């Protein structure tokens, strides 16, 4: 008998406890722009999402698209201003952000999932008042912080067997359109759904400790200490802050993992080994 078949059967058998564990669970996945990579990587991610739903998981996808936004801003010769390292989103930039995220990136992910046999629908936080925001900082322009989420709408999609793919564009109470950090949006959505897991797919292997090795299991207090010590720094800070806020909002655990790795979500959910850094009490 073919050894590959035997290995596949063994893997499926070993996955049984995890398949039972996550049956009916809501898993929010933040797909970062840098983690989207090639068409082959997108196809692999889409297949994993469809498989997750097939075995009883309710996946909710939230995506970024920073590299694609930067590319189009450069091609349109729209200059960006930064305040304390954060991009100011003026009206012209906001139009580009919405065009790229709600249009190009969102529909690419939806199309990939549907091509693998799933039933995905593309949304932004403006649809069905999914994500109502307040202005984060007047100096940053049209940048929003989620205040109110329409979780019931997302639950109704899950009941209908539909996978939501959400662009992090929010609406204001006065009809404004806001650019929302993708990690922040994913954390707010996960908290509103009291998700079992929030998976933050990025372009690094996970949270690293003082020795430079990836920490596979971390408690929130350790995250705070590593941040105070300067070990967690730079672009990892918003991700760990999102993780802590999401858990305070009711999310059971958060995982920061390398979305470029093949089958990263399946490895995390359905194997002993897991993937990336699990943050959990």
Number of C-alpha atoms within 10 A of each C-alpha: 5 6 8 9 10 11 11 11 12 11 13 13 11 14 18 12 11 14 19 14 14 19 15 16 17 23 25 27 25 28 25 23 21 18 23 23 13 10 11 11 17 18 18 18 27 23 19 19 24 22 16 21 23 14 13 16 21 26 25 28 23 26 28 27 23 16 12 17 20 18 12 16 17 12 9 10 9 13 10 14 12 11 9 7 7 11 15 20 21 15 13 11 22 19 13 18 24 20 15 22 26 23 15 13 20 25 19 15 24 22 17 19 25 16 15 17 13 21 17 23 18 20 22 23 26 21 15 13 18 23 27 24 26 19 21 16 12 10 15 18 18 23 24 28 21 26 13 15 22 17 17 12 13 20 17 11 16 19 10 10 16 19 25 23 25 29 29 30 29 30 24 20 10 7 10 15 23 30 27 25 18 25 25 22 28 30 31 23 30 31 24 19 22 21 25 20 25 31 30 31 29 22 19 18 20 22 28 18 14 12 8 9 11 17 17 20 14 16 13 16 13 12 21 16 12 17 16 11 11 12 18 20 14 9 8 18 17 15 22 24 18 22 30 22 16 26 25 11 18 15 27 18 19 29 28 26 27 23 28 21 19 14 17 20 24 17 16 19 20 21 17 11 10 17 24 27 23 24 25 18 11
